[in-house]
């Protein structure tokens, strides 16, 4: 399963960004291969429609789950439509802590 995690930077010690669609980076984690990839969020500065644009981007990158502290209603509607699972979590976790949880 490929998971997208909104991240405050491009390091595994970065905190979960509480801004899903406007996060600085996404951490893509593959639970099968254990591959970690950080991707800059080029949509974060858009004036409107950021959530839906981000969800389409994630779907295009083979993401099957999103791990976030919250997701806006427009983004959630599209996540549901595309059968991308949403996992809601607390904000004080690092990318590595989240990855460790996903591996358990």
N, CA, C and O atoms as CSV, one atom per row, in Angstrom:
chain,resi,resn,atom,element,x,y,z
A,1,UNK,N,N,0.854,-1.182,0.000
A,1,UNK,CA,C,0.000,0.000,0.000
A,1,UNK,C,C,0.894,1.237,0.000
A,1,UNK,O,O,1.859,1.319,0.760
A,2,UNK,N,N,0.565,2.182,-0.849
A,2,UNK,CA,C,1.281,3.465,-0.880
A,2,UNK,C,C,0.482,4.489,-0.085
A,2,UNK,O,O,-0.699,4.720,-0.345
A,3,UNK,N,N,1.156,5.099,0.893
A,3,UNK,CA,C,0.520,6.054,1.796
A,3,UNK,C,C,1.145,7.427,1.585
A,3,UNK,O,O,2.361,7.546,1.432
A,4,UNK,N,N,0.306,8.469,1.579
A,4,UNK,CA,C,0.783,9.850,1.512
A,4,UNK,C,C,0.595,10.485,2.880
A,4,UNK,O,O,-0.484,10.410,3.469
A,5,UNK,N,N,1.662,11.115,3.382
A,5,UNK,CA,C,1.641,11.762,4.687
A,5,UNK,C,C,2.075,13.214,4.505
A,5,UNK,O,O,3.183,13.452,4.025
A,6,UNK,N,N,1.238,14.203,4.873
A,6,UNK,CA,C,1.659,15.599,4.766
A,6,UNK,C,C,2.787,15.887,5.754
A,6,UNK,O,O,2.661,15.608,6.947
A,7,UNK,N,N,3.876,16.439,5.260
A,7,UNK,CA,C,5.083,16.625,6.063
A,7,UNK,C,C,5.534,18.081,6.056
A,7,UNK,O,O,5.369,18.797,5.068
A,8,UNK,N,N,6.110,18.503,7.187
A,8,UNK,CA,C,6.597,19.882,7.307
A,8,UNK,C,C,7.953,20.089,6.623
A,8,UNK,O,O,8.338,21.227,6.358
A,9,UNK,N,N,8.685,18.997,6.332
A,9,UNK,CA,C,9.939,19.093,5.583
A,9,UNK,C,C,10.189,17.765,4.872
A,9,UNK,O,O,9.343,16.872,4.883
A,10,UNK,N,N,11.354,17.653,4.260
A,10,UNK,CA,C,11.658,16.448,3.488
A,10,UNK,C,C,12.588,15.495,4.227
A,10,UNK,O,O,13.464,14.878,3.622
A,11,UNK,N,N,12.394,15.376,5.538
A,11,UNK,CA,C,13.206,14.493,6.383
A,11,UNK,C,C,12.288,13.593,7.210
A,11,UNK,O,O,11.150,13.965,7.499
A,12,UNK,N,N,12.772,12.424,7.587
A,12,UNK,CA,C,11.940,11.498,8.368
A,12,UNK,C,C,11.700,11.980,9.794
A,12,UNK,O,O,10.801,11.475,10.467
A,13,UNK,N,N,12.484,12.944,10.269
A,13,UNK,CA,C,12.232,13.488,11.606
A,13,UNK,C,C,11.285,14.699,11.571
A,13,UNK,O,O,11.038,15.324,12.603
A,14,UNK,N,N,10.761,15.026,10.392
A,14,UNK,CA,C,9.803,16.136,10.250
A,14,UNK,C,C,8.483,15.775,10.911
A,14,UNK,O,O,8.094,14.608,10.959
A,15,UNK,N,N,7.801,16.795,11.420
A,15,UNK,CA,C,6.491,16.586,12.023
A,15,UNK,C,C,5.404,16.498,10.956
A,15,UNK,O,O,5.517,17.065,9.869
A,16,UNK,N,N,4.352,15.768,11.305
A,16,UNK,CA,C,3.155,15.721,10.475
A,16,UNK,C,C,2.639,17.140,10.326
A,16,UNK,O,O,2.401,17.821,11.323
A,17,UNK,N,N,2.465,17.589,9.101
A,17,UNK,CA,C,1.934,18.936,8.839
A,17,UNK,C,C,0.430,18.895,9.006
A,17,UNK,O,O,-0.238,18.050,8.409
A,18,UNK,N,N,-0.116,19.801,9.814
A,18,UNK,CA,C,-1.561,19.788,10.054
A,18,UNK,C,C,-2.359,20.388,8.905
A,18,UNK,O,O,-3.589,20.412,8.949
A,19,UNK,N,N,-1.672,20.871,7.881
A,19,UNK,CA,C,-2.335,21.395,6.681
A,19,UNK,C,C,-2.238,20.347,5.579
A,19,UNK,O,O,-1.216,20.263,4.898
A,20,UNK,N,N,-3.266,19.562,5.398
A,20,UNK,CA,C,-3.220,18.473,4.416
A,20,UNK,C,C,-2.891,18.990,3.018
A,20,UNK,O,O,-1.845,18.647,2.467
A,21,UNK,N,N,-3.753,19.796,2.447
A,21,UNK,CA,C,-3.576,20.223,1.055
A,21,UNK,C,C,-2.507,21.294,0.886
A,21,UNK,O,O,-1.969,21.460,-0.208
A,22,UNK,N,N,-2.195,22.011,1.937
A,22,UNK,CA,C,-1.208,23.088,1.847
A,22,UNK,C,C,0.096,22.766,2.571
A,22,UNK,O,O,0.852,23.666,2.936
A,23,UNK,N,N,0.349,21.487,2.773
A,23,UNK,CA,C,1.604,21.077,3.413
A,23,UNK,C,C,2.787,21.395,2.495
A,23,UNK,O,O,2.613,21.583,1.291
A,24,UNK,N,N,3.970,21.452,3.064
A,24,UNK,CA,C,5.169,21.735,2.278
A,24,UNK,C,C,5.568,20.545,1.402
A,24,UNK,O,O,5.922,20.713,0.235
A,25,UNK,N,N,5.506,19.359,1.973
A,25,UNK,CA,C,5.905,18.131,1.288
A,25,UNK,C,C,4.907,17.023,1.587
A,25,UNK,O,O,4.143,17.099,2.549
A,26,UNK,N,N,4.926,15.995,0.753
A,26,UNK,CA,C,4.260,14.741,1.065
A,26,UNK,C,C,5.341,13.684,1.195
A,26,UNK,O,O,6.263,13.604,0.384
A,27,UNK,N,N,5.205,12.886,2.220
A,27,UNK,CA,C,6.047,11.708,2.376
A,27,UNK,C,C,5.247,10.547,1.792
A,27,UNK,O,O,4.180,10.208,2.303
A,28,UNK,N,N,5.757,9.941,0.729
A,28,UNK,CA,C,5.130,8.763,0.151
A,28,UNK,C,C,5.833,7.555,0.757
A,28,UNK,O,O,7.054,7.426,0.670
A,29,UNK,N,N,5.059,6.681,1.366
A,29,UNK,CA,C,5.632,5.491,1.986
A,29,UNK,C,C,4.950,4.249,1.437
A,29,UNK,O,O,3.722,4.154,1.428
A,30,UNK,N,N,5.750,3.306,0.984
A,30,UNK,CA,C,5.241,2.042,0.467
A,30,UNK,C,C,5.388,0.994,1.573
A,30,UNK,O,O,6.507,0.629,1.933
A,31,UNK,N,N,4.276,0.513,2.107
A,31,UNK,CA,C,4.306,-0.428,3.228
A,31,UNK,C,C,4.854,-1.800,2.828
A,31,UNK,O,O,5.254,-2.576,3.696
A,32,UNK,N,N,4.878,-2.107,1.549
A,32,UNK,CA,C,5.391,-3.405,1.094
A,32,UNK,C,C,6.893,-3.368,0.849
A,32,UNK,O,O,7.613,-4.260,1.297
A,33,UNK,N,N,7.374,-2.349,0.145
A,33,UNK,CA,C,8.795,-2.267,-0.189
A,33,UNK,C,C,9.599,-1.461,0.839
A,33,UNK,O,O,10.830,-1.499,0.832
A,34,UNK,N,N,8.899,-0.727,1.729
A,34,UNK,CA,C,9.500,0.147,2.756
A,34,UNK,C,C,10.190,1.367,2.135
A,34,UNK,O,O,10.977,2.038,2.801
A,35,UNK,N,N,9.898,1.652,0.869
A,35,UNK,CA,C,10.473,2.800,0.179
A,35,UNK,C,C,9.851,4.090,0.715
A,35,UNK,O,O,8.635,4.182,0.885
A,36,UNK,N,N,10.707,5.091,0.980
A,36,UNK,CA,C,10.274,6.411,1.446
A,36,UNK,C,C,10.694,7.431,0.405
A,36,UNK,O,O,11.848,7.452,-0.024
A,37,UNK,N,N,9.759,8.276,-0.002
A,37,UNK,CA,C,10.048,9.306,-0.997
A,37,UNK,C,C,9.369,10.598,-0.551
A,37,UNK,O,O,8.198,10.579,-0.170
A,38,UNK,N,N,10.086,11.717,-0.592
A,38,UNK,CA,C,9.500,13.011,-0.279
A,38,UNK,C,C,9.270,13.778,-1.578
A,38,UNK,O,O,10.154,13.864,-2.431
A,39,UNK,N,N,8.063,14.333,-1.710
A,39,UNK,CA,C,7.674,15.050,-2.918
A,39,UNK,C,C,7.183,16.432,-2.505
A,39,UNK,O,O,6.332,16.556,-1.624
A,40,UNK,N,N,7.717,17.467,-3.139
A,40,UNK,CA,C,7.274,18.823,-2.836
A,40,UNK,C,C,5.815,18.997,-3.265
A,40,UNK,O,O,5.398,18.478,-4.301
A,41,UNK,N,N,5.063,19.717,-2.476
A,41,UNK,CA,C,3.657,19.978,-2.791
A,41,UNK,C,C,3.565,21.271,-3.598
A,41,UNK,O,O,3.551,22.362,-3.028
A,42,UNK,N,N,3.504,21.149,-4.897
A,42,UNK,CA,C,3.438,22.322,-5.774
A,42,UNK,C,C,2.077,22.997,-5.778
A,42,UNK,O,O,1.921,24.057,-6.384
A,43,UNK,N,N,1.092,22.412,-5.120
A,43,UNK,CA,C,-0.263,22.977,-5.097
A,43,UNK,C,C,-0.505,23.868,-3.882
A,43,UNK,O,O,-1.535,24.538,-3.818
A,44,UNK,N,N,0.401,23.893,-2.931
A,44,UNK,CA,C,0.161,24.564,-1.650
A,44,UNK,C,C,-0.101,26.061,-1.756
A,44,UNK,O,O,-0.723,26.637,-0.863
A,45,UNK,N,N,0.353,26.699,-2.818
A,45,UNK,CA,C,0.171,28.151,-2.968
A,45,UNK,C,C,-0.986,28.524,-3.883
A,45,UNK,O,O,-1.214,29.708,-4.131
A,46,UNK,N,N,-1.710,27.555,-4.380
A,46,UNK,CA,C,-2.845,27.846,-5.269
A,46,UNK,C,C,-3.895,28.660,-4.509
A,46,UNK,O,O,-4.023,28.540,-3.291
A,47,UNK,N,N,-4.630,29.473,-5.228
A,47,UNK,CA,C,-5.606,30.346,-4.578
A,47,UNK,C,C,-6.891,29.630,-4.196
A,47,UNK,O,O,-7.526,29.994,-3.207
A,48,UNK,N,N,-7.285,28.625,-4.957
A,48,UNK,CA,C,-8.512,27.895,-4.626
A,48,UNK,C,C,-8.462,26.493,-5.215
A,48,UNK,O,O,-7.683,26.212,-6.126
A,49,UNK,N,N,-9.306,25.621,-4.682
A,49,UNK,CA,C,-9.386,24.254,-5.190
A,49,UNK,C,C,-8.177,23.404,-4.884
A,49,UNK,O,O,-7.905,22.433,-5.591
A,50,UNK,N,N,-7.442,23.755,-3.836
A,50,UNK,CA,C,-6.196,23.058,-3.521
A,50,UNK,C,C,-6.456,21.600,-3.140
A,50,UNK,O,O,-5.783,20.700,-3.643
A,51,UNK,N,N,-7.421,21.362,-2.260
A,51,UNK,CA,C,-7.700,19.996,-1.799
A,51,UNK,C,C,-7.973,19.034,-2.939
A,51,UNK,O,O,-7.312,18.000,-3.038
A,52,UNK,N,N,-8.928,19.347,-3.803
A,52,UNK,CA,C,-9.204,18.450,-4.930
A,52,UNK,C,C,-7.999,18.252,-5.859
A,52,UNK,O,O,-7.773,17.148,-6.354
A,53,UNK,N,N,-7.227,19.322,-6.096
A,53,UNK,CA,C,-6.041,19.190,-6.951
A,53,UNK,C,C,-5.019,18.248,-6.322
A,53,UNK,O,O,-4.416,17.424,-7.010
A,54,UNK,N,N,-4.830,18.375,-5.017
A,54,UNK,CA,C,-3.875,17.520,-4.314
A,54,UNK,C,C,-4.328,16.067,-4.361
A,54,UNK,O,O,-3.515,15.172,-4.590
A,55,UNK,N,N,-5.611,15.826,-4.148
A,55,UNK,CA,C,-6.118,14.454,-4.172
A,55,UNK,C,C,-5.911,13.832,-5.550
A,55,UNK,O,O,-5.503,12.674,-5.647
A,56,UNK,N,N,-6.182,14.573,-6.603
A,56,UNK,CA,C,-5.953,14.061,-7.960
A,56,UNK,C,C,-4.468,13.750,-8.181
A,56,UNK,O,O,-4.129,12.745,-8.805
A,57,UNK,N,N,-3.597,14.606,-7.674
A,57,UNK,CA,C,-2.149,14.383,-7.762
A,57,UNK,C,C,-1.765,13.094,-7.032
A,57,UNK,O,O,-1.010,12.277,-7.558
A,58,UNK,N,N,-2.288,12.920,-5.821
A,58,UNK,CA,C,-1.968,11.728,-5.042
A,58,UNK,C,C,-2.480,10.467,-5.741
A,58,UNK,O,O,-1.778,9.458,-5.804
A,59,UNK,N,N,-3.695,10.530,-6.260
A,59,UNK,CA,C,-4.262,9.378,-6.976
A,59,UNK,C,C,-3.391,9.031,-8.185
A,59,UNK,O,O,-3.158,7.856,-8.468
A,60,UNK,N,N,-2.916,10.045,-8.889
A,60,UNK,CA,C,-2.052,9.834,-10.044
A,60,UNK,C,C,-0.707,9.213,-9.694
A,60,UNK,O,O,-0.017,8.669,-10.557
A,61,UNK,N,N,-0.342,9.300,-8.415
A,61,UNK,CA,C,0.907,8.713,-7.941
A,61,UNK,C,C,0.684,7.376,-7.235
A,61,UNK,O,O,1.558,6.891,-6.515
A,62,UNK,N,N,-0.476,6.795,-7.445
A,62,UNK,CA,C,-0.744,5.455,-6.925
A,62,UNK,C,C,-0.972,5.378,-5.426
A,62,UNK,O,O,-0.807,4.315,-4.828
A,63,UNK,N,N,-1.349,6.487,-4.818
A,63,UNK,CA,C,-1.600,6.505,-3.373
A,63,UNK,C,C,-2.932,5.818,-3.077
A,63,UNK,O,O,-3.939,6.096,-3.726
A,64,UNK,N,N,-2.928,4.917,-2.088
A,64,UNK,CA,C,-4.159,4.217,-1.721
A,64,UNK,C,C,-4.648,4.584,-0.324
A,64,UNK,O,O,-5.736,4.176,0.082
A,65,UNK,N,N,-3.834,5.362,0.423
A,65,UNK,CA,C,-4.245,5.831,1.745
A,65,UNK,C,C,-3.555,7.156,2.052
A,65,UNK,O,O,-2.447,7.425,1.587
A,66,UNK,N,N,-4.242,7.978,2.851
A,66,UNK,CA,C,-3.709,9.260,3.304
A,66,UNK,C,C,-3.711,9.239,4.825
A,66,UNK,O,O,-4.710,8.874,5.445
A,67,UNK,N,N,-2.601,9.627,5.420
A,67,UNK,CA,C,-2.461,9.699,6.874
A,67,UNK,C,C,-2.338,11.174,7.201
A,67,UNK,O,O,-1.337,11.793,6.838
A,68,UNK,N,N,-3.327,11.767,7.878
A,68,UNK,CA,C,-3.336,13.209,8.123
A,68,UNK,C,C,-4.025,13.534,9.436
A,68,UNK,O,O,-4.748,12.707,9.991
A,69,UNK,N,N,-3.793,14.763,9.935
A,69,UNK,CA,C,-4.462,15.193,11.160
A,69,UNK,C,C,-5.887,15.647,10.873
A,69,UNK,O,O,-6.754,15.568,11.744
A,70,UNK,N,N,-6.131,16.119,9.662
A,70,UNK,CA,C,-7.472,16.459,9.212
A,70,UNK,C,C,-7.460,16.637,7.698
A,70,UNK,O,O,-6.421,16.906,7.095
A,71,UNK,N,N,-8.628,16.483,7.103
A,71,UNK,CA,C,-8.782,16.644,5.657
A,71,UNK,C,C,-10.045,17.468,5.437
A,71,UNK,O,O,-11.081,17.202,6.047
A,72,UNK,N,N,-9.955,18.466,4.568
A,72,UNK,CA,C,-11.114,19.304,4.279
A,72,UNK,C,C,-12.226,18.523,3.597
A,72,UNK,O,O,-11.979,17.471,3.007
A,73,UNK,N,N,-13.457,19.037,3.677
A,73,UNK,CA,C,-14.607,18.310,3.133
A,73,UNK,C,C,-14.551,18.074,1.622
A,73,UNK,O,O,-14.966,17.012,1.156
A,74,UNK,N,N,-14.055,19.027,0.858
A,74,UNK,CA,C,-13.966,18.839,-0.600
A,74,UNK,C,C,-12.945,17.764,-0.944
A,74,UNK,O,O,-13.186,16.912,-1.800
A,75,UNK,N,N,-11.797,17.814,-0.263
A,75,UNK,CA,C,-10.771,16.796,-0.497
A,75,UNK,C,C,-11.275,15.426,-0.053
A,75,UNK,O,O,-11.043,14.430,-0.739
A,76,UNK,N,N,-11.959,15.367,1.086
A,76,UNK,CA,C,-12.459,14.092,1.595
A,76,UNK,C,C,-13.469,13.469,0.638
A,76,UNK,O,O,-13.487,12.252,0.451
A,77,UNK,N,N,-14.302,14.301,0.037
A,77,UNK,CA,C,-15.300,13.799,-0.916
A,77,UNK,C,C,-14.617,13.099,-2.090
A,77,UNK,O,O,-15.063,12.041,-2.533
A,78,UNK,N,N,-13.538,13.694,-2.588
A,78,UNK,CA,C,-12.829,13.104,-3.727
A,78,UNK,C,C,-12.030,11.879,-3.284
A,78,UNK,O,O,-11.957,10.890,-4.014
A,79,UNK,N,N,-11.431,11.938,-2.093
A,79,UNK,CA,C,-10.737,10.751,-1.563
A,79,UNK,C,C,-11.696,9.574,-1.501
A,79,UNK,O,O,-11.357,8.466,-1.916
A,80,UNK,N,N,-12.901,9.818,-0.979
A,80,UNK,CA,C,-13.906,8.754,-0.885
A,80,UNK,C,C,-14.294,8.239,-2.267
A,80,UNK,O,O,-14.407,7.033,-2.483
A,81,UNK,N,N,-14.496,9.171,-3.198
A,81,UNK,CA,C,-14.893,8.796,-4.564
A,81,UNK,C,C,-13.827,7.921,-5.231
A,81,UNK,O,O,-14.150,7.006,-5.988
A,82,UNK,N,N,-12.554,8.213,-4.941
A,82,UNK,CA,C,-11.441,7.478,-5.555
A,82,UNK,C,C,-11.008,6.271,-4.714
A,82,UNK,O,O,-10.009,5.619,-5.017
A,83,UNK,N,N,-11.775,5.983,-3.652
A,83,UNK,CA,C,-11.471,4.855,-2.762
A,83,UNK,C,C,-10.077,4.937,-2.148
A,83,UNK,O,O,-9.390,3.925,-2.008
A,84,UNK,N,N,-9.665,6.159,-1.783
A,84,UNK,CA,C,-8.409,6.367,-1.072
A,84,UNK,C,C,-8.755,6.484,0.407
A,84,UNK,O,O,-9.480,7.388,0.823
A,85,UNK,N,N,-8.225,5.561,1.183
A,85,UNK,CA,C,-8.523,5.498,2.614
A,85,UNK,C,C,-7.924,6.690,3.349
A,85,UNK,O,O,-6.815,7.121,3.033
A,86,UNK,N,N,-8.652,7.225,4.328
A,86,UNK,CA,C,-8.170,8.323,5.158
A,86,UNK,C,C,-7.927,7.816,6.572
A,86,UNK,O,O,-8.817,7.236,7.195
A,87,UNK,N,N,-6.720,8.039,7.073
A,87,UNK,CA,C,-6.358,7.686,8.443
A,87,UNK,C,C,-6.092,8.994,9.179
A,87,UNK,O,O,-5.165,9.723,8.828
A,88,UNK,N,N,-6.898,9.297,10.196
A,88,UNK,CA,C,-6.754,10.544,10.950
A,88,UNK,C,C,-5.918,10.281,12.196
A,88,UNK,O,O,-6.138,9.303,12.911
A,89,UNK,N,N,-4.951,11.174,12.451
A,89,UNK,CA,C,-4.027,10.987,13.576
A,89,UNK,C,C,-3.713,12.317,14.245
A,89,UNK,O,O,-4.075,13.379,13.739
A,90,UNK,N,N,-3.039,12.251,15.379
A,90,UNK,CA,C,-2.584,13.446,16.087
A,90,UNK,C,C,-1.472,14.155,15.340
A,90,UNK,O,O,-0.852,13.575,14.449
A,91,UNK,N,N,-1.212,15.412,15.696
A,91,UNK,CA,C,-0.266,16.232,14.940
A,91,UNK,C,C,1.164,16.186,15.435
A,91,UNK,O,O,2.057,16.632,14.715
A,92,UNK,N,N,1.424,15.682,16.597
A,92,UNK,CA,C,2.781,15.743,17.164
A,92,UNK,C,C,3.633,14.526,16.830
A,92,UNK,O,O,4.538,14.173,17.586
A,93,UNK,N,N,3.349,13.888,15.708
A,93,UNK,CA,C,4.100,12.713,15.288
A,93,UNK,C,C,5.077,13.069,14.170
A,93,UNK,O,O,4.802,13.937,13.341
A,94,UNK,N,N,6.230,12.381,14.162
A,94,UNK,CA,C,7.187,12.566,13.072
A,94,UNK,C,C,6.864,11.575,11.953
A,94,UNK,O,O,6.093,10.634,12.142
A,95,UNK,N,N,7.456,11.801,10.809
A,95,UNK,CA,C,7.274,10.867,9.695
A,95,UNK,C,C,7.716,9.470,10.109
A,95,UNK,O,O,7.041,8.489,9.797
A,96,UNK,N,N,8.851,9.372,10.813
A,96,UNK,CA,C,9.356,8.061,11.219
A,96,UNK,C,C,8.400,7.372,12.189
A,96,UNK,O,O,8.196,6.162,12.096
A,97,UNK,N,N,7.816,8.123,13.115
A,97,UNK,CA,C,6.853,7.526,14.049
A,97,UNK,C,C,5.620,7.000,13.309
A,97,UNK,O,O,5.103,5.931,13.633
A,98,UNK,N,N,5.160,7.749,12.328
A,98,UNK,CA,C,4.007,7.322,11.541
A,98,UNK,C,C,4.364,6.074,10.740
A,98,UNK,O,O,3.591,5.117,10.697
A,99,UNK,N,N,5.521,6.084,10.114
A,99,UNK,CA,C,5.977,4.912,9.346
A,99,UNK,C,C,6.062,3.686,10.263
A,99,UNK,O,O,5.665,2.589,9.868
A,100,UNK,N,N,6.569,3.865,11.461
A,100,UNK,CA,C,6.655,2.760,12.420
A,100,UNK,C,C,5.254,2.227,12.746
A,100,UNK,O,O,5.066,1.015,12.850
A,101,UNK,N,N,4.276,3.117,12.905
A,101,UNK,CA,C,2.893,2.701,13.166
A,101,UNK,C,C,2.335,1.927,11.985
A,101,UNK,O,O,1.655,0.918,12.167
A,102,UNK,N,N,2.618,2.390,10.783
A,102,UNK,CA,C,2.114,1.726,9.588
A,102,UNK,C,C,2.717,0.331,9.427
A,102,UNK,O,O,2.087,-0.559,8.856
A,103,UNK,N,N,3.918,0.147,9.923
A,103,UNK,CA,C,4.593,-1.150,9.816
A,103,UNK,C,C,4.126,-2.149,10.861
A,103,UNK,O,O,4.434,-3.336,10.754
A,104,UNK,N,N,3.394,-1.699,11.864
A,104,UNK,CA,C,2.918,-2.605,12.923
A,104,UNK,C,C,1.599,-3.231,12.585
A,104,UNK,O,O,1.068,-4.015,13.372
